[in-house]
Amino acid sequence: MDNSNNMSYQAGEAKGQAQEKGNQMMEKASNAAQSAKESMQEAGQQAQAKAQGAVDSVKNATGINK
């Protein structure tokens, strides 16, 4: 392989490695975003349950539930 071919080969190798690294970083970012989404959904559900509990407590205290 002459010098020009070797340089082209090395450039191709570097490009492939950079693409793979980029793909890995995108996958990590996607996983982090999914995890954050799930955490927010869980927090929202907990807040909703607490609010419903508070509403029920007020209804019971005022006799609306009877």
C-alpha positions as CSV (number, residue, x, y, z in Angstrom):
1,M,0.0,0.0,0.0
2,D,1.5,3.4,-0.9
3,N,1.4,6.4,1.4
4,S,-1.7,7.9,-0.2
5,N,-3.7,4.7,0.2
6,N,-2.5,4.3,3.8
7,M,-3.6,7.9,4.6
8,S,-7.0,7.3,3.0
9,Y,-7.4,4.1,5.0
10,Q,-6.4,5.8,8.3
11,A,-8.9,8.6,7.5
12,G,-11.6,6.1,6.9
13,E,-10.8,4.3,10.2
14,A,-10.9,7.6,12.1
15,K,-14.2,8.5,10.5
16,G,-15.7,5.1,11.4
17,Q,-14.5,5.5,15.0
18,A,-15.9,9.0,15.3
19,Q,-19.2,7.8,13.9
20,E,-19.4,5.0,16.4
21,K,-18.4,7.3,19.3
22,G,-21.2,9.7,18.2
23,N,-23.7,6.8,18.1
24,Q,-22.7,5.8,21.6
25,M,-23.1,9.3,22.9
26,M,-26.5,9.6,21.2
27,E,-27.6,6.3,22.8
28,K,-26.5,7.5,26.2
29,A,-28.3,10.8,25.8
30,S,-31.5,9.0,24.7
31,N,-31.3,6.7,27.7
32,A,-30.8,9.6,30.0
33,A,-33.8,11.4,28.5
34,Q,-36.0,8.3,28.8
35,S,-34.9,7.9,32.5
36,A,-35.8,11.5,33.2
37,K,-39.2,11.1,31.5
38,E,-40.0,8.1,33.6
39,S,-38.9,9.9,36.8
40,M,-41.1,12.9,35.9
41,Q,-44.1,10.6,35.2
42,E,-43.6,8.8,38.5
43,A,-43.3,12.2,40.4
44,G,-46.5,13.4,38.7
45,Q,-48.4,10.3,39.6
46,Q,-47.2,10.6,43.2
47,A,-48.3,14.3,43.3
48,Q,-51.6,13.4,41.8
49,A,-52.2,10.7,44.4
50,K,-51.3,13.1,47.2
51,A,-53.7,15.7,45.8
52,Q,-56.5,13.2,45.6
53,G,-55.8,12.1,49.2
54,A,-56.0,15.8,50.3
55,V,-59.3,16.2,48.4
56,D,-60.7,13.0,50.0
57,S,-59.6,14.3,53.5
58,V,-61.4,17.6,53.0
59,K,-64.5,15.8,51.8
60,N,-64.5,13.5,54.8
61,A,-63.9,16.4,57.2
62,T,-66.7,18.4,55.7
63,G,-69.1,15.5,55.4
64,I,-69.3,15.7,51.6
65,N,-68.4,12.1,51.2
66,K,-71.4,10.9,53.3
